[in-house]
Amino acid sequence: MDVPQSEWMRARNFRSSRSIFALVLREMSTTYGKSAGGYAWAILEPVVAIAILSVAFQLVFRQPRLGTNFPFYFATGYLPYMLTLNITNNVARSIRFSRALLAYPGVTWTDAIFARSILSFVTDIGIMLIVLTAIFFIFDIQTILAHSAILTGLIMGVVLAIGVGSLNCYLFTAIPAWERVWSALTRPLVLLSGVIFLYDTLPPVAQSIMWWNPVTHVVGMVRRGFFPSYDAAYISVPYVMTVGLLCGTFGFLLLFRHHKALLNA
């Protein structure tokens, strides 16, 4: 007796949801649960980076390019930048990280990608809320938040990260040398994403280079939500979404076609 298509889909979705949840729990235990300081360091890392940048620039400049508070300025740039990079890198290593579990028929490569995406997103959003809330209370920040701009910037970052991450997931596994190349290429990205130097204040030559970096648009959109006076007219939502969706399409197609060969490599 044939199983109706709708029942088969419901059963498959249930198995997939259960697999993703199990992979998320495994990722939490292996990434953050090995020591008591696992979760603490996840929060301390961006705090230390923001503090160093704030102290260094406060010695040179009297006030940041936006607002009057250095920690708030750097936090609104560094945190969305790190969220995008963390999701990208975690998705890129999905198959390699969960290779042993993917041998089971109930676990698929898409489950591994979505599990790492969910955990990375939830973790970085939690860190963002904790750090920014602390800065608001410690420095008594007075501003009007544009929640729609913040949400749009985060969605842009997630779409871009999953897209680029899924393409890198194939490339990292098929061409191991690409991982080292990618690491070298992304090291100066913090200087080219508007985190430290505001896009609007740079000369036209630098702007023409930075504009093609989609992370610049993500950082600018999130900052627009925290600074009411910041227009950030250079932002292009269609550009970021196009890059993310194109990379994701190619990445998923390559993984769909070659995931068995990658698992057996």
C-alpha positions as CSV (number, residue, x, y, z in Angstrom):
1,M,0.0,0.0,0.0
2,D,1.4,3.3,-1.1
3,V,2.0,6.0,1.6
4,P,0.2,9.3,0.7
5,Q,2.6,12.0,-0.3
6,S,1.4,14.4,2.5
7,E,2.0,11.7,5.2
8,W,5.4,11.0,3.8
9,M,6.3,14.6,3.8
10,R,5.1,15.1,7.4
11,A,7.1,12.1,8.5
12,R,10.2,13.4,6.7
13,N,9.8,16.8,8.2
14,F,9.5,15.3,11.7
15,R,12.6,13.3,11.2
16,S,14.5,16.2,9.9
17,S,13.4,18.5,12.7
18,R,14.4,15.8,15.3
19,S,17.8,15.4,13.5
20,I,18.4,19.2,13.5
21,F,17.6,19.5,17.2
22,A,19.9,16.6,18.1
23,L,22.7,18.2,16.0
24,V,22.2,21.5,17.7
25,L,22.5,19.9,21.1
26,R,25.6,18.0,20.0
27,E,27.1,21.3,18.7
28,M,26.4,23.1,21.9
29,S,28.1,20.4,24.0
30,T,31.2,20.1,21.8
31,T,31.7,23.8,21.1
32,Y,30.7,25.4,24.4
33,G,30.2,22.6,26.9
34,K,33.7,21.2,27.2
35,S,34.6,23.6,29.9
36,A,32.9,26.1,32.3
37,G,34.4,29.0,30.4
38,G,33.1,27.9,27.0
39,Y,30.0,30.2,27.0
40,A,31.8,32.9,29.0
41,W,34.6,33.2,26.4
42,A,32.0,33.5,23.6
43,I,30.8,36.7,25.4
44,L,34.2,37.9,26.5
45,E,35.8,37.7,23.0
46,P,33.7,40.5,21.4
47,V,33.8,42.5,24.7
48,V,37.6,42.5,24.7
49,A,37.7,43.4,21.0
50,I,35.3,46.3,21.5
51,A,37.2,47.5,24.6
52,I,40.6,47.5,22.9
53,L,39.2,49.4,19.9
54,S,37.5,51.9,22.1
55,V,40.6,52.6,24.3
56,A,42.9,52.8,21.3
57,F,40.7,55.2,19.3
58,Q,39.8,57.3,22.3
59,L,43.5,58.1,22.7
60,V,43.6,59.5,19.2
61,F,40.1,61.0,18.6
62,R,37.9,63.0,20.9
63,Q,34.7,61.2,19.7
64,P,33.7,58.5,17.2
65,R,32.3,59.2,13.7
66,L,28.8,58.5,15.0
67,G,27.5,59.5,18.3
68,T,29.6,60.3,21.3
69,N,30.4,56.9,22.8
70,F,33.2,54.7,21.5
71,P,32.0,51.3,22.9
72,F,28.5,51.8,21.5
73,Y,29.9,52.8,18.1
74,F,32.2,49.8,17.8
75,A,29.7,47.4,19.2
76,T,27.1,48.3,16.6
77,G,29.6,47.6,13.9
78,Y,31.6,44.7,15.3
79,L,28.7,42.5,16.5
80,P,26.8,42.2,13.2
81,Y,30.2,41.7,11.5
82,M,31.0,38.8,13.8
83,L,27.5,37.4,13.5
84,T,27.9,37.2,9.7
85,L,31.4,35.7,9.8
86,N,30.6,33.2,12.5
87,I,27.6,31.8,10.7
88,T,29.5,31.7,7.4
89,N,32.4,29.8,8.9
90,N,30.2,27.4,11.0
91,V,28.1,26.5,7.9
92,A,31.2,26.1,5.8
93,R,32.5,23.4,8.2
94,S,29.1,21.6,8.6
95,I,29.8,18.4,6.6
96,R,33.3,18.0,8.0
97,F,32.1,18.6,11.6
98,S,29.2,16.1,11.4
99,R,30.8,13.6,8.9
100,A,30.4,10.6,11.4
101,L,26.7,11.3,12.0
102,L,25.9,11.8,8.3
103,A,26.6,8.1,7.8
104,Y,23.2,7.4,9.5
105,P,20.2,7.4,7.1
106,G,18.1,9.7,9.3
107,V,20.6,12.5,9.2
108,T,21.2,14.5,6.0
109,W,23.7,17.2,5.0
110,T,21.0,19.8,5.0
111,D,20.2,18.9,8.6
112,A,23.9,19.6,9.5
113,I,23.9,23.0,7.7
114,F,20.6,24.2,9.3
115,A,21.7,23.0,12.8
116,R,25.0,24.9,12.7
117,S,23.2,28.0,11.2
118,I,20.5,28.0,14.0
119,L,23.0,27.5,16.9
120,S,25.4,30.1,15.5
121,F,22.6,32.6,15.0
122,V,21.0,32.1,18.4
123,T,24.4,32.3,20.1
124,D,25.5,35.5,18.3
125,I,22.1,37.2,18.8
126,G,22.3,36.4,22.5
127,I,25.8,37.8,22.7
128,M,24.6,40.9,20.9
129,L,21.7,41.4,23.3
130,I,23.9,41.0,26.4
131,V,26.7,43.3,25.2
132,L,24.5,46.0,23.9
133,T,22.2,45.9,26.9
134,A,25.3,46.3,29.2
135,I,26.6,49.2,27.1
136,F,23.2,50.9,27.3
137,F,23.0,50.7,31.1
138,I,26.7,51.4,31.9
139,F,27.0,54.4,29.6
140,D,23.4,55.5,29.8
141,I,23.0,55.6,26.0
142,Q,20.0,57.7,24.9
143,T,18.9,56.9,21.3
144,I,15.8,56.0,19.3
145,L,16.0,52.5,17.9
146,A,14.8,51.8,14.4
147,H,13.9,48.1,14.9
148,S,13.0,47.6,11.3
149,A,16.5,48.6,10.1
150,I,18.2,46.4,12.7
151,L,16.0,43.4,11.7
152,T,16.6,44.0,8.0
153,G,20.4,44.2,8.6
154,L,20.4,40.9,10.6
155,I,18.3,39.2,7.9
156,M,20.8,40.4,5.3
157,G,23.6,39.1,7.3
158,V,22.0,35.6,7.8
159,V,21.1,35.2,4.1
160,L,24.6,36.3,3.1
161,A,26.2,34.0,5.7
162,I,24.2,30.9,4.8
163,G,24.7,31.5,1.1
164,V,28.5,32.0,1.2
165,G,28.8,29.4,4.0
166,S,27.0,26.7,1.9
167,L,29.2,27.4,-1.1
168,N,32.3,27.2,1.1
169,C,31.0,24.0,2.6
170,Y,31.5,22.4,-0.7
171,L,34.8,24.1,-1.5
172,F,36.3,23.5,1.9
173,T,35.6,19.8,1.6
174,A,36.4,19.4,-2.1
175,I,39.4,21.7,-2.2
176,P,41.0,21.7,1.3
177,A,43.5,24.4,0.3
178,W,40.6,26.9,-0.3
179,E,40.0,27.0,3.5
180,R,43.5,28.5,4.0
181,V,43.0,30.9,1.1
182,W,39.6,32.0,2.6
183,S,41.1,32.5,6.0
184,A,43.8,34.8,4.5
185,L,41.2,36.7,2.5
186,T,38.9,37.4,5.4
187,R,41.6,38.6,7.9
188,P,41.6,42.2,6.7
189,L,37.8,42.2,6.3
190,V,37.2,44.0,9.6
191,L,39.0,47.0,8.0
192,L,36.9,46.8,4.8
193,S,33.5,46.4,6.3
194,G,32.9,49.7,7.9
195,V,33.4,48.4,11.5
196,I,36.2,50.7,12.4
197,F,36.2,53.4,9.7
198,L,32.8,54.7,8.7
199,Y,32.1,54.2,5.0
200,D,30.8,57.8,4.5
201,T,34.0,59.4,5.8
202,L,36.5,57.6,3.6
203,P,37.8,58.9,0.2
204,P,36.0,57.8,-3.0
205,V,38.7,55.3,-3.9
206,A,38.2,53.4,-0.6
207,Q,34.4,53.6,-0.9
208,S,34.5,52.1,-4.4
209,I,36.4,49.1,-3.0
210,M,34.3,48.8,0.2
211,W,31.0,49.0,-1.6
212,W,31.5,45.6,-3.3
213,N,32.0,44.0,0.1
214,P,28.4,42.9,1.1
215,V,29.3,42.8,4.8
216,T,29.7,46.6,4.6
217,H,26.0,46.9,3.7
218,V,25.1,44.6,6.6
219,V,27.0,46.6,9.1
220,G,25.7,49.9,7.7
221,M,22.1,48.8,7.9
222,V,22.4,47.6,11.5
223,R,24.1,50.9,12.5
224,R,21.3,52.8,10.8
225,G,19.0,51.2,13.3
226,F,21.0,52.4,16.3
227,F,21.8,55.9,15.1
228,P,18.7,57.8,13.9
229,S,20.8,60.5,12.2
230,Y,22.7,58.0,10.1
231,D,21.3,57.8,6.6
232,A,23.8,55.3,5.1
233,A,22.6,56.0,1.5
234,Y,25.1,53.6,0.1
235,I,23.3,50.5,1.4
236,S,21.9,48.2,-1.3
237,V,19.6,45.4,0.1
238,P,19.1,43.8,-3.3
239,Y,22.9,43.5,-3.8
240,V,23.4,41.7,-0.5
241,M,20.4,39.4,-1.0
242,T,21.5,38.6,-4.6
243,V,25.0,37.7,-3.5
244,G,23.7,35.5,-0.7
245,L,21.0,33.7,-2.8
246,L,23.3,33.1,-5.8
247,C,26.0,31.7,-3.6
248,G,23.5,29.6,-1.7
249,T,21.9,28.3,-4.9
250,F,25.3,27.2,-6.3
251,G,26.4,25.8,-2.9
252,F,23.3,23.7,-2.4
253,L,23.3,22.4,-6.0
254,L,27.0,21.4,-5.6
255,L,26.3,19.7,-2.3
256,F,23.2,18.0,-3.5
257,R,25.2,16.5,-6.4
258,H,28.5,15.7,-4.7
259,H,27.7,15.3,-1.0
260,K,28.1,11.5,-1.1
261,A,31.6,11.8,-2.7
262,L,32.5,14.4,-0.2
263,L,31.5,12.2,2.7
264,N,33.5,9.3,1.4
265,A,36.6,11.4,0.6
